[in-house]
Amino acid sequence: MGSKDSRHSFSGKLGFVLSAAGASVGLGNLWRFPYLAAQYGGGIFLLVYIILAVTFGYTMIMSESAIGRMTRKSPVGAFMSFGSGIMNRTGGWINAIIPILIVPYYSVIGGWVLKYLFAYITDGSRVMTDDQYFTGFLGSGSQQILWFFVFIVVDLVVIFFGVQNGIERVSTLIMPVLAVLAVILAVYSMTLPGAMAGVRYFLIPDFSRFSLKTVVAALGQMFYSLSIAMGILITFGSYMKKETDMESSAVQVEIFDTVIAILAGLMIIPAVFSFSGGDPSSLNSGPSLMFITMPKIFDSIGGGRVIGILFFVLVFFAALTSSIALTESCVSTFEDEFGWNRRISTVIMGVIMALLGTLSCLGFNTLSFVHILGMGILDFFDFLTNSLMMPVSALMICLLVLRVIGIGKVEEEVMYSSSFRRRGLYRFVIKYLAIPLLVVIFLSSVANAFGWIHI
């Protein structure tokens, strides 16, 4: 076991903020947020999302960061620092296992992004406008696995170099570039013919379009977008120095993540409005948006090849920073719980990623006959982690704060380095709102996965 004195750490506040923002800014911002905003009322969805992010999202970020810094441990050790009862043991291991299951299939999608980026650089945009291009790529097991392995090698090299020299250095380099690319692409998208109708739809709330589904969809998106309950924020909190202002760090992570989500909306919604003649329902979710709709839009506009390259560089950076954060949480758990050094922990995590990720790749071709609860292999891993495990994980964090540590102790940890201006808000949300909201997320996610409702 590593001692507290030998714990890795970020060099300061900027390192934590950019690394945590890198964890938060991922594929969910780029392909899920614009779709949900388009489907659930545009501006009213955006307003609800921001309200939830600065209340519930803020509360969870503060809780996880404080637990990490308080204990100087990754999720299992952090929970067990407050007792070895069944609830603490379960909560710790759920938080630890989630990233172990997410990062392999997430890296498969990262491989898809690399393939498209390479294709834009070498072949131009025309070849990717055919709907069969993407399905043909998924059907080729060897091609998919090749690009998946390229992605995980890049991820693991960064992890191998450690917290300051690897994660912090890469995040400090990539996140500003990602933000600049997002601004360039958003501005370009808004100048397309007919795009301003999409801008108005996305930014101006229409209260007549408000519904309970809007709240549920925004709640689910906020939950996943901020990297809550994945073990990441506890791990990164454990690397935070005592003198780092925790509250302002959390606020800056919130702002960065929300701004990128808004820029993603301004990149994609106006472009789709321009391409479709103003029909928000033409904006699809997930892979079909990223790998079928967007290439068609790029091909239809001037300079589409350059825009396509910039877009997939941005998506690659977003996918890479999130996968690095997920992998680091796993490696940190291996170091803390099994006493392995970083090199061995990274290699073992690489083997797990290779095995589970290859399984997800083969689910689109050789193992396409395998269905679990009616889902393919990758979709099942996504359902298991996002819809089932993460709400339970967040619930365990709330119960740890409320029943075991005590709100007062968490507040003390925050106030060691922060004025905690939103202390009253934090106390109200964690005591009265967090658990009911988590139950809503859990039930709606399960109901959506089984087709009982559609979100």
C-alpha positions as CSV (number, residue, x, y, z in Angstrom):
1,M,0.0,0.0,0.0
2,G,1.3,3.5,-0.8
3,S,1.5,5.8,2.1
4,K,-0.3,9.1,2.2
5,D,3.1,10.9,1.9
6,S,3.9,9.1,-1.4
7,R,0.5,9.8,-2.9
8,H,0.6,11.2,-6.4
9,S,-0.7,14.8,-6.7
10,F,-1.6,17.5,-9.1
11,S,0.8,20.5,-9.1
12,G,-2.0,22.9,-8.2
13,K,-5.5,24.1,-8.9
14,L,-5.1,24.5,-12.6
15,G,-3.9,20.9,-13.0
16,F,-7.0,19.6,-11.0
17,V,-9.5,21.8,-12.9
18,L,-8.2,20.9,-16.4
19,S,-7.9,17.2,-15.6
20,A,-11.4,17.1,-14.0
21,A,-12.8,19.1,-16.9
22,G,-11.1,16.7,-19.3
23,A,-12.8,13.8,-17.5
24,S,-16.2,15.6,-17.8
25,V,-15.9,16.8,-21.4
26,G,-16.4,13.6,-23.4
27,L,-18.6,12.0,-26.0
28,G,-21.7,12.6,-24.0
29,N,-21.3,16.4,-24.5
30,L,-20.8,16.0,-28.2
31,W,-23.4,13.4,-29.3
32,R,-25.9,13.1,-26.5
33,F,-26.3,16.7,-25.3
34,P,-27.2,18.3,-28.8
35,Y,-29.6,15.4,-29.5
36,L,-31.4,15.7,-26.1
37,A,-31.6,19.5,-26.4
38,A,-33.1,19.2,-29.9
39,Q,-35.7,16.6,-28.8
40,Y,-36.7,18.2,-25.5
41,G,-37.4,21.8,-26.3
42,G,-34.1,23.4,-27.2
43,G,-33.7,26.5,-24.9
44,I,-35.9,25.1,-22.1
45,F,-33.8,21.9,-22.0
46,L,-30.7,24.0,-21.8
47,L,-32.1,26.2,-18.9
48,V,-33.2,23.1,-16.9
49,Y,-29.8,21.5,-17.5
50,I,-27.9,24.5,-16.2
51,I,-30.1,24.8,-13.1
52,L,-29.5,21.1,-12.3
53,A,-25.7,21.4,-13.0
54,V,-25.3,24.3,-10.5
55,T,-27.3,22.6,-7.8
56,F,-27.3,18.8,-7.9
57,G,-24.2,18.5,-10.1
58,Y,-22.3,21.0,-7.9
59,T,-23.3,19.0,-4.7
60,M,-22.0,15.7,-6.1
61,I,-18.7,17.2,-7.4
62,M,-18.1,18.8,-3.9
63,S,-19.0,15.6,-2.1
64,E,-16.7,13.3,-4.2
65,S,-13.8,15.7,-4.3
66,A,-14.0,16.2,-0.5
67,I,-14.1,12.5,0.2
68,G,-11.1,12.0,-2.0
69,R,-9.0,14.8,-0.5
70,M,-10.1,13.8,3.1
71,T,-8.9,10.2,2.7
72,R,-6.2,10.5,0.1
73,K,-7.4,7.2,-1.3
74,S,-9.1,5.9,-4.5
75,P,-12.8,4.9,-4.2
76,V,-12.5,1.6,-2.3
77,G,-10.0,2.9,0.3
78,A,-11.9,6.2,0.6
79,F,-15.2,4.4,1.6
80,M,-13.4,1.9,3.8
81,S,-11.6,4.8,5.7
82,F,-15.0,5.4,7.4
83,G,-15.6,1.7,8.4
84,S,-15.6,-1.7,6.8
85,G,-19.3,-2.4,6.9
86,I,-21.2,-3.9,4.0
87,M,-22.5,-0.5,2.8
88,N,-19.0,1.1,2.7
89,R,-17.4,-2.0,1.1
90,T,-20.2,-2.1,-1.6
91,G,-20.1,1.6,-2.3
92,G,-16.4,1.6,-2.7
93,W,-16.2,-1.3,-5.0
94,I,-19.1,-0.1,-7.2
95,N,-17.3,3.2,-7.7
96,A,-14.1,1.3,-8.5
97,I,-15.7,-1.2,-10.9
98,I,-17.7,1.3,-13.0
99,P,-14.6,2.8,-14.8
100,I,-13.1,-0.7,-15.3
101,L,-16.3,-1.6,-17.2
102,I,-16.7,1.7,-19.0
103,V,-13.3,2.5,-20.4
104,P,-13.0,-0.6,-22.6
105,Y,-16.2,0.1,-24.6
106,Y,-15.5,3.9,-24.5
107,S,-12.1,3.2,-26.0
108,V,-13.8,1.2,-28.8
109,I,-15.7,4.4,-29.8
110,G,-12.5,6.3,-29.4
111,G,-11.1,3.9,-32.1
112,W,-14.0,4.8,-34.4
113,V,-13.2,8.5,-34.0
114,L,-9.5,7.9,-34.8
115,K,-10.5,5.9,-37.9
116,Y,-12.7,8.8,-39.2
117,L,-10.0,11.3,-38.4
118,F,-7.5,9.3,-40.4
119,A,-10.0,8.8,-43.2
120,Y,-10.7,12.6,-43.4
121,I,-6.9,13.3,-43.6
122,T,-6.2,10.6,-46.2
123,D,-9.4,10.2,-48.3
124,G,-11.4,13.4,-47.9
125,S,-15.0,13.7,-47.0
126,R,-16.9,12.2,-50.0
127,V,-16.3,8.6,-49.1
128,M,-17.9,8.9,-45.7
129,T,-21.3,10.2,-46.9
130,D,-22.4,6.7,-47.8
131,D,-24.5,5.2,-45.0
132,Q,-22.8,1.9,-45.6
133,Y,-19.3,3.3,-44.8
134,F,-19.9,3.2,-41.1
135,T,-21.8,-0.1,-41.0
136,G,-19.1,-1.6,-43.2
137,F,-16.4,-0.4,-40.8
138,L,-18.3,-1.9,-37.8
139,G,-18.7,-5.2,-39.7
140,S,-14.9,-5.5,-40.2
141,G,-13.7,-6.9,-36.9
142,S,-10.0,-6.5,-37.8
143,Q,-10.3,-2.8,-38.8
144,Q,-12.3,-2.0,-35.6
145,I,-9.9,-3.8,-33.3
146,L,-6.8,-2.2,-35.0
147,W,-8.1,1.4,-34.3
148,F,-9.3,0.4,-30.8
149,F,-5.8,-0.8,-30.0
150,V,-4.3,2.4,-31.3
151,F,-6.6,4.4,-29.1
152,I,-5.8,2.4,-25.9
153,V,-2.0,2.6,-26.6
154,V,-2.3,6.4,-26.6
155,D,-4.4,6.3,-23.4
156,L,-2.0,3.9,-21.5
157,V,1.1,5.8,-22.5
158,V,-0.3,9.0,-20.8
159,I,-1.2,6.9,-17.7
160,F,2.2,5.3,-17.6
161,F,3.8,8.8,-17.1
162,G,1.8,9.5,-14.0
163,V,-0.4,12.2,-12.6
164,Q,1.7,15.4,-13.1
165,N,3.8,14.3,-16.1
166,G,1.0,12.4,-17.8
167,I,-2.6,13.3,-17.0
168,E,-2.0,16.9,-15.9
169,R,0.4,17.7,-18.7
170,V,-1.8,16.3,-21.5
171,S,-5.0,17.9,-20.0
172,T,-3.2,21.3,-19.8
173,L,-2.2,21.0,-23.4
174,I,-5.4,19.5,-24.8
175,M,-8.3,21.3,-23.0
176,P,-7.5,24.8,-24.2
177,V,-7.1,23.5,-27.8
178,L,-10.4,21.6,-27.5
179,A,-12.1,24.8,-26.3
180,V,-10.7,26.9,-29.2
181,L,-11.7,24.2,-31.7
182,A,-15.2,24.2,-30.2
183,V,-15.5,28.0,-30.6
184,I,-14.2,27.9,-34.2
185,L,-16.6,25.1,-35.2
186,A,-19.6,26.7,-33.4
187,V,-19.0,30.1,-35.1
188,Y,-18.7,28.3,-38.5
189,S,-21.8,26.3,-38.0
190,M,-23.8,29.5,-37.0
191,T,-22.8,31.1,-40.3
192,L,-24.4,28.4,-42.5
193,P,-27.6,29.3,-44.4
194,G,-30.7,28.8,-42.2
195,A,-28.6,28.1,-39.1
196,M,-29.9,31.0,-37.0
197,A,-33.2,29.3,-36.7
198,G,-31.3,26.5,-34.9
199,V,-29.4,29.0,-32.7
200,R,-32.7,30.5,-31.6
201,Y,-34.3,27.1,-31.0
202,F,-31.3,26.1,-28.8
203,L,-30.7,29.3,-26.8
204,I,-34.2,30.8,-26.3
205,P,-36.4,28.9,-23.8
206,D,-39.9,28.2,-25.0
207,F,-41.7,27.4,-21.7
208,S,-44.6,25.8,-23.6
209,R,-42.3,22.9,-24.4
210,F,-41.5,22.2,-20.8
211,S,-42.4,18.7,-19.5
212,L,-41.4,16.2,-16.9
213,K,-39.4,14.3,-19.6
214,T,-37.4,17.5,-20.1
215,V,-36.3,17.4,-16.5
216,V,-35.6,13.7,-16.5
217,A,-33.6,13.9,-19.7
218,A,-31.6,16.9,-18.5
219,L,-31.0,15.2,-15.1
220,G,-29.6,12.1,-16.8
221,Q,-27.4,14.1,-19.1
222,M,-26.1,16.3,-16.3
223,F,-25.3,13.2,-14.2
224,Y,-23.2,11.5,-16.9
225,S,-21.7,14.7,-18.4
226,L,-20.1,15.8,-15.1
227,S,-18.4,12.4,-14.5
228,I,-20.3,11.9,-11.3
229,A,-20.2,8.5,-9.5
230,M,-17.6,7.0,-11.7
231,G,-14.8,7.0,-9.1
232,I,-13.0,9.7,-11.1
233,L,-13.7,12.7,-8.8
234,I,-12.9,10.7,-5.6
235,T,-9.6,9.7,-7.2
236,F,-8.8,13.2,-8.6
237,G,-9.8,14.7,-5.2
238,S,-7.3,12.4,-3.5
239,Y,-4.6,14.0,-5.7
240,M,-5.7,17.6,-4.8
241,K,-3.4,19.5,-2.4
242,K,-4.9,20.7,0.9
243,E,-4.4,24.3,0.0
244,T,-6.2,24.1,-3.4
245,D,-9.5,26.0,-3.3
246,M,-12.0,23.1,-3.7
247,E,-15.1,25.2,-4.2
248,S,-13.8,27.5,-6.9
249,S,-12.2,24.4,-8.6
250,A,-15.6,22.7,-8.7
251,V,-17.3,25.8,-10.1
252,Q,-14.6,26.1,-12.8
253,V,-15.1,22.4,-13.8
254,E,-18.9,23.0,-13.9
255,I,-18.5,26.1,-16.1
256,F,-16.0,24.5,-18.5
257,D,-18.1,21.4,-18.9
258,T,-21.3,23.4,-19.4
259,V,-19.7,25.9,-21.9
260,I,-18.4,23.0,-24.0
261,A,-21.8,21.3,-23.9
262,I,-23.4,24.7,-25.1
263,L,-20.7,25.0,-27.8
264,A,-21.4,21.4,-28.9
265,G,-25.1,22.4,-29.3
266,L,-24.1,25.5,-31.3
267,M,-21.8,23.3,-33.5
268,I,-24.3,20.6,-34.2
269,I,-27.9,21.9,-33.9
270,P,-27.6,24.9,-36.3
271,A,-25.7,22.7,-38.8
272,V,-28.4,20.1,-38.7
273,F,-31.1,22.8,-39.0
274,S,-29.3,24.2,-42.0
275,F,-28.9,20.7,-43.6
276,S,-32.5,19.5,-42.8
277,G,-34.4,22.8,-43.5
278,G,-35.1,23.4,-39.8
279,D,-36.4,20.0,-38.6
280,P,-35.1,19.3,-35.1
281,S,-36.4,15.7,-35.3
282,S,-33.7,14.9,-38.0
283,L,-31.0,15.2,-35.3
284,N,-30.3,11.6,-34.3
285,S,-28.6,10.3,-31.2
286,G,-25.3,8.6,-30.6
287,P,-23.1,7.1,-33.3
288,S,-25.4,7.8,-36.2
289,L,-25.2,11.6,-35.4
290,M,-21.4,11.5,-35.2
291,F,-20.5,9.1,-37.9
292,I,-23.4,9.4,-40.5
293,T,-25.2,12.7,-40.2
294,M,-22.2,15.0,-39.5
295,P,-20.1,13.7,-42.4
296,K,-23.0,14.3,-44.8
297,I,-23.3,17.9,-43.4
298,F,-19.5,18.4,-43.8
299,D,-19.6,17.2,-47.4
300,S,-22.5,19.6,-48.3
301,I,-20.6,22.7,-47.2
302,G,-17.6,24.5,-48.5
303,G,-14.3,23.3,-47.0
304,G,-16.0,20.2,-45.6
305,R,-12.8,18.2,-45.4
306,V,-11.0,20.8,-43.2
307,I,-14.1,21.2,-41.0
308,G,-14.3,17.3,-40.8
309,I,-10.7,17.1,-39.7
310,L,-11.1,19.9,-37.1
311,F,-14.3,18.2,-35.8
312,F,-12.8,14.8,-35.4
313,V,-9.7,16.2,-33.7
314,L,-12.0,17.8,-31.2
315,V,-14.0,14.6,-30.7
316,F,-10.7,12.6,-30.3
317,F,-9.4,15.0,-27.7
318,A,-12.7,14.8,-25.8
319,A,-12.7,11.0,-25.9
320,L,-9.1,10.8,-24.9
321,T,-9.2,13.0,-21.9
322,S,-12.3,11.1,-20.6
323,S,-10.8,7.7,-21.2
324,I,-7.5,8.8,-19.4
325,A,-9.5,9.9,-16.4
326,L,-11.4,6.6,-16.3
327,T,-8.2,4.5,-16.7
328,E,-6.5,6.5,-14.0
329,S,-9.2,5.8,-11.5
330,C,-8.8,2.0,-12.2
331,V,-5.0,2.2,-11.9
332,S,-5.2,4.2,-8.7
333,T,-7.5,1.5,-7.2
334,F,-5.0,-1.3,-8.2
335,E,-2.2,0.7,-6.6
336,D,-4.1,1.3,-3.4
337,E,-5.9,-2.0,-2.9
338,F,-3.4,-4.5,-4.2
339,G,-0.1,-2.7,-3.6
340,W,1.0,-2.9,-7.3
341,N,3.2,-0.2,-8.7
342,R,2.0,2.1,-11.5
343,R,3.8,0.1,-14.2
344,I,2.2,-3.2,-13.3
345,S,-1.2,-1.5,-12.6
346,T,-1.2,0.1,-16.0
347,V,-0.2,-3.1,-17.8
348,I,-3.0,-5.1,-16.0
349,M,-5.6,-2.4,-16.9
350,G,-4.3,-2.5,-20.5
351,V,-5.0,-6.3,-20.6
352,I,-8.5,-5.8,-19.2
353,M,-9.2,-3.0,-21.7
354,A,-8.0,-5.2,-24.6
355,L,-10.1,-8.2,-23.6
356,L,-13.4,-6.4,-22.8
357,G,-13.0,-3.9,-25.6
358,T,-12.3,-6.6,-28.2
359,L,-15.5,-8.3,-27.0
360,S,-17.4,-5.1,-27.7
361,C,-15.8,-4.8,-31.2
362,L,-16.8,-8.4,-32.0
363,G,-20.3,-7.7,-30.9
364,F,-20.8,-5.8,-34.2
365,N,-19.6,-8.7,-36.4
366,T,-18.4,-12.2,-35.2
367,L,-20.5,-12.1,-32.0
368,S,-23.4,-10.1,-33.4
369,F,-25.7,-13.0,-32.5
370,V,-25.0,-12.4,-28.8
371,H,-27.8,-10.3,-27.1
372,I,-28.2,-9.7,-23.4
373,L,-31.7,-8.3,-22.4
374,G,-32.1,-7.6,-26.1
375,M,-28.9,-5.5,-26.4
376,G,-25.6,-6.0,-28.2
377,I,-22.5,-6.4,-26.1
378,L,-21.4,-2.7,-26.2
379,D,-24.9,-1.4,-25.5
380,F,-25.3,-3.9,-22.6
381,F,-22.0,-2.6,-21.0
382,D,-23.4,0.9,-21.4
383,F,-26.7,0.0,-19.9
384,L,-25.1,-1.8,-17.0
385,T,-22.8,1.0,-16.0
386,N,-24.8,4.1,-16.9
387,S,-28.4,3.0,-16.1
388,L,-27.9,0.6,-13.2
389,M,-24.5,1.0,-11.5
390,M,-23.9,4.8,-11.6
391,P,-27.2,5.9,-9.9
392,V,-26.5,3.2,-7.2
393,S,-23.0,4.5,-6.9
394,A,-24.1,8.1,-6.4
395,L,-26.7,7.0,-3.9
396,M,-23.9,5.2,-1.9
397,I,-21.9,8.5,-1.9
398,C,-24.9,10.5,-0.6
399,L,-25.5,7.9,2.1
400,L,-21.9,7.9,3.1
401,V,-22.0,11.7,3.5
402,L,-25.3,11.7,5.3
403,R,-25.1,8.6,7.5
404,V,-21.5,7.9,8.1
405,I,-19.1,10.9,7.6
406,G,-21.7,13.6,8.5
407,I,-22.3,16.7,6.5
408,G,-20.4,18.8,9.0
409,K,-17.1,16.8,8.4
410,V,-17.4,17.2,4.6
411,E,-18.0,21.0,5.1
412,E,-14.9,21.2,7.3
413,E,-12.8,19.6,4.6
414,V,-14.1,22.1,2.0
415,M,-13.7,25.1,4.3
416,Y,-10.1,24.1,5.0
417,S,-9.3,25.9,1.7
418,S,-12.5,27.5,0.6
419,S,-15.1,30.0,1.8
420,F,-17.9,27.6,0.8
421,R,-20.3,30.3,-0.4
422,R,-22.8,27.8,-1.5
423,R,-22.8,25.9,1.7
424,G,-26.5,26.3,2.4
425,L,-27.3,25.1,-1.1
426,Y,-25.0,22.1,-0.7
427,R,-26.6,21.2,2.7
428,F,-30.2,21.5,1.2
429,V,-29.5,19.4,-1.9
430,I,-27.6,16.6,-0.2
431,K,-30.3,16.3,2.6
432,Y,-33.5,16.7,0.7
433,L,-33.1,16.6,-3.1
434,A,-30.2,14.3,-4.1
435,I,-31.7,10.9,-3.1
436,P,-35.1,11.5,-4.7
437,L,-33.4,12.7,-7.9
438,L,-31.2,9.6,-8.0
439,V,-34.2,7.4,-7.7
440,V,-35.8,9.2,-10.6
441,I,-32.7,8.8,-12.7
442,F,-32.5,5.1,-11.9
443,L,-36.1,4.3,-12.6
444,S,-36.3,6.4,-15.8
445,S,-33.0,4.9,-17.1
446,V,-34.2,1.4,-16.6
447,A,-37.7,2.1,-18.0
448,N,-36.1,3.8,-21.1
449,A,-33.7,0.9,-21.7
450,F,-36.6,-1.6,-21.7
451,G,-38.7,0.6,-23.9
452,W,-41.4,1.4,-21.3
453,I,-40.8,5.1,-21.8
454,H,-38.6,7.0,-24.4
455,I,-36.0,9.5,-23.3
